[in-house]
Every structure is written in C-alpha cells, then in structure tokens.
Amino acid sequence: ETHSAAFFTAIRFGLASLCFGLAFAGHLRRSSWHEIKQGTKLGLLSFAGIAFYVIGISFTQASKAGFITGLYLVFTPLIGFVLFRTKPTRDHLTGFVVAICGFMLLSFPRSGEGVSWGDLLILLAAVFWAIHIAATGAFAAAGDVKSLAAFQVFTVAVLATAVFLVLKVAGLETMPNQIDGQFIRQVGYLAVVVTFIAALIQTWAQSRVNTTHAVILYTLEPVTA
C-alpha cells in the first residue's frame, strides 16, 4: 500500500465536494437548514460505515468481509420500517427473499473460521450503511436531491480530513501518500464518477423507489462485479 485510507478518502471526497461546489454553487447557497442537517446526517452515517469497514478489514478475511458487508441487504428493509415506517409490498418482499438467496449463494464464505473482532466491525459498517440507505430514501422522498447529496459528501470530506490530520499529528500516518499520475487518475475517477455522479444518481433514484426495491437492485452488485 502506498496511500492510507484516511488520506485517500479525504482527497476523493474533497475532490467530489469541489465538483458539487462548481456545479451547484448557486443552488446549494439556497439550501434550507433542514436539508443541510439531513445531508450532514447522511454523511455521518456514510463515514461511520467507511471507518468501521477500513478498520475491520485489517482483522478478517476479504471473503468474510464481503459476505458480512452484504448483510446490509437484510438490515435495510428492517431499519427502514422501524425508523421511517417504510412498508414493503408483498412483491418487494418476494423479490427481496429471492435476491438474498442469490447473494448468499454467490458470497457465502467457506473458510469455516470463527467470528473475529474484524467481523464485528464489518458488521457495524453494514448496519450503518443500511441506515444510510434507509435514511436516503426517507429524506430524498421529500427533500432536495442536490443538497442532500452535496452536504453528505461535504461531511465525509471534512471528517476524513480531520482524521488524517489527527493521525498525522499523532505520528500514526506512516504511508508515503505520494501524488503521481496514477494516483491522480485513480482518485479522479473515484471522485467524479463513483462519488459525485453516483451520489446524485443514488439520491435521485431512492427518492422514487421503495427502500426494499432499492435493496433488491443493490443485490446485483456481486453479479456485475
């Protein structure tokens, strides 16, 4: 590894924040305090998921981490119902069960090892990401898509930068974090396509579909990957 997770995340979300600022500066200045608070909450949930995953992956196997992370597919409809009273239809539940079975067949780990601390941290990441998906659907249904997506990304950028600086001052940031052509291409793609554009599309799409329906679509990730 040549770049720390904190540094990479800070640059990625920082660049995505710049994209939002350049593209929607006037619109974001008119955002209501309510929209800013909801976007910030989404950012906190997203960052918590990222943080627990980055720490947990160091203490478990990638195959187990992939399966445990995918459990957000199970948690999301339950959390959506408990926190936001999002009721799935019978068709949604049928599709959800089929999708979960398919996901388990594709991703279930076969190592036979016990549960580690890393597994529990990855599980926490899955819970936070499930809350994030459920909250995105609830907030976007009655909120402004651009504001929610932008302030979410702003929040992650600020938190990741803060963590990087704290680790740097504490002497725990030991990676070289060299900025070269390859790094710029990689982080640029992730910032623009996977963060800026994806945040807009995800927020817009979840404002129009049921949370359980969205989760069914997310189960296609192992297939497309």
N, C-alpha and C positions, 0 to 999 in steps of 0.2 A: 504494500500500500504506500502511496506517495502523498495522499491528502487525507486529513482527518475528516470524520463525519460532520463535525461542527463547522469546520471551515467550508467544506463543500456545500452543506445545506445553507449556510449564510450567504455564500456567493450565488447559489442557484435561486434562492427566494429573493435575494436582493435585486438580482437582475430582472426577475419576474415582476417585482414591485416597481422597478423603473419602467417596465413595459406598461403596466397599468397606469402609472403616472403620466406617461407620454400619450397614451391612447385615450384616457378618460379623465384628464385633469379637471376640466370644467364640470363634468358630471359628478365626480367624487366630491368636489367642493360643496355641492348641493345636497350631499347625503345627510339624512337625518341622524340624530344622536342614537335613535333606536337601531337603525341599520348599522351604524358603526359598532354598537355593542354586540349585535348579533354576529357580525363579521369577525369581531375580536374573539367571541366565544368559539366560533368555528376554528379560528387559528389556534387557540389554546388546545382544543381537542386534537387537531391535526398534529401539532408539535408534540403533545404528550404521546401520541401513537408512535411518532418517529423516534422520540427519545427512548421509550421503553424497548422498541424494536432494535435500535442500534446497540443498546447495552446488552439486551438479551441474546442477540445473535452470536455474541462472543462466547456464550456459555452453553450452546446447544448445537445440534447438527442442522445443516441447511434444510434437509428433508423434513425434519420435525418442525422446524420454524415455519416452513411453507404451509404445512397442514394446520398448525395451530393458528397462524395468521388468518387462514381461510375460515376459521370459526366465526369471524365477524359476520359471515353469511347467515349463521344461525342466530347470533345475538341481535342483529339489526332489526328484524321484524318484531322481536320481543320488546326491545328497548323503544322502538317506535310506538308500540301500543301502550306501554307503561308510562312513558314520559310525554308523548304527544297525542295519544289516543288515535293513532293511525290504524284503522281496522282493515286488514287484508280481506279480499273477497275469497270465495271458495276456489275460483280458478287460480288466483295468486298463490294460495296455499298448496294446491296440487302441483303447480309448476315449481314452487319452492322446494317441495319434497323431492321431486324428480331431479332438480338441479343439485341439491345437496348430495343425493346418492351418487350422481355422476362425479361431483367434486371429490368425494371420498374415494371412489374407485381410482381416480387419477392421482390423488395426492397423499393417500394414507401411508405413513411411514412404516417400513417393515423391519426396522432395526431391532425391535423388541426391547429397547432400553427403557429404564425407568424415567420418572419425571425429575428434571433438574431445575435449579433456580432460573436458568435461562429460559426454560419452557414457561415458567410462571410469568416472567417479564414479557415474553412474547404474547402470552395470553392477555395480559393487561393492555398491551398495544392493540390487540384485536378488539377488546372491549371499547377502548377509546375511539378506534376507527368506526366501530359500529354506532356509537353515539354520534360521531361526526356525520355519518351518512344519514341517520335518522333526523338529526337536527338540521342538516342541509335541506332535506325535503320539507320539513316543517317551516323553516324560515323563508325558503325561496318561494313557497306557495303564495305568500302574501308580502314578500319583500322585493327589493331591487337586486337583480342578478349581478349587475356590475359592481355595486357597492359591497355586497356580501362576499363576492369572490376576491375583490381587491383588498378589503380590510382583513380578510382571512390570510392572504399571502403576506401583507404587511406585518401582521402579528408574528407569523412564523419567522420572517426575516429578522425582526427585532430580537426575538428570543434566541434564535440560533447565533446571531452576532454576539449577544450578551454572554451566552455560554462559551463561545470561542474565546472571547476576551478574558473571562474569568479563568478558564483553563490555561490560557497563555500567561497570565499574571502569576498563577499558582505553579507554573513550571510543568504542567501536565500535558501541554500541547507540544508533542515531540516530532510530529510529522514535518517534512520539509515544505509541504504545501507550495510546490513550485508552479508558477503560472507560465505555461508554454502554449504552443499552438494546439496540441492535442487536448489539453485541459480546457482551453477556450472553446473549442468545438464541442466537446462533451457537455460542459456546463451550459453553453449557449443553447444547445438543443434541448436540454432538460428544462432550462429556464423558460424558453419561449414556447416549445411545443407541449412538454409534459406538465408544466406548471401554469403559465399564463393562459394558453389556449384551453388546456384541459380543465382548469378551474372554472373558466367561463362556461364551457360546454356542460360539465357536470352539474353546476349550479342551475343552469338553464333547463337541462333535461329533468332534473329532480323537482323542478317547480311544476312539471307537467305530468309526472307519473307517480303512482303509488310507491311507497318505500319498498314494499316486498317485490314489486315488479322490477324496481331498480336493482335489487339484490340478485334477482334471477339473471339479469343481464351481466352483473359482475361475475357470476359463476363461469362465464365464457372465458375469463382470463387465462385459466390453465390450458384451455384448448387453443386459444390464439397464441399463447406463449410457446 
